[in-house]
């Protein structure tokens, strides 16, 4: 499982940063662009995408890892 990908405010735009990394992976002008980048990385790594609000609080979380206990149905 790879590092969780965080979508965070960065300068005048948004950035994608791997959990625990000091440097950003990619920057984007809009949160929507950064979300697409983070989603792609998280899907490839089987990790989570965590989207933050401009004030830093978490807005949403999406898991793209393999669930060891998938729902039955």
C-alpha positions in Angstrom: 0.0 0.0 0.0 1.4 3.4 -1.0 1.3 6.7 0.8 -2.0 8.5 1.3 -2.4 11.5 -1.0 -3.4 14.8 0.5 -5.0 17.7 -1.5 -3.9 20.8 0.3 -4.0 24.6 -0.2 -0.6 25.8 -1.7 0.4 29.4 -2.4 -2.4 30.7 -4.7 -3.6 27.2 -5.8 -3.7 23.6 -4.6 -1.1 20.8 -4.2 -1.0 17.1 -3.9 1.4 15.9 -1.2 2.1 12.3 -0.1 1.6 11.6 3.6 4.8 12.5 5.5 6.4 14.3 2.6 7.7 17.9 3.1 7.7 18.6 -0.6 4.6 18.5 -2.8 4.2 16.0 -5.6 2.3 18.2 -8.0 0.6 21.6 -8.0 -2.6 22.7 -9.7 -4.6 25.9 -10.1 -7.8 24.5 -8.8 -8.8 22.0 -6.1 -10.7 20.0 -8.8 -7.4 19.5 -10.8 -5.5 18.5 -7.7 -8.2 16.0 -6.7 -7.9 14.3 -10.1 -4.2 14.1 -9.8 -4.4 12.7 -6.2 -7.2 10.3 -7.2 -5.0 8.8 -10.0 -2.0 8.4 -7.7 -4.1 6.9 -4.9 -5.7 4.4 -7.3 -2.3 3.4 -8.7 -0.9 3.0 -5.2 -3.9 1.4 -3.5 -4.0 4.2 -0.9 -6.4 7.0 0.3 -7.0 10.4 -1.1 -7.7 13.0 1.6 -9.1 16.4 0.5 -8.6 19.4 2.8 -10.5 22.6 3.0 -8.8 26.0 2.6 -8.6 26.2 6.4 -6.9 22.8 6.6 -9.8 20.8 7.9 -10.6 17.5 6.1 -13.4 17.8 3.6 -13.5 14.3 2.2 -11.7 10.9 2.2 -11.7 8.2 -0.4 -10.0 4.9 -0.1 -8.7 3.1 -3.2 -6.9 0.3 -1.4 -7.9 -3.3 -1.4 -10.5 -3.8 1.4 -9.7 -6.9 3.4 -13.4 -7.1 4.5 -15.5 -6.1 1.4 -19.3 -5.9 1.9 -21.2 -9.1 1.2 -24.0 -9.0 -1.3 
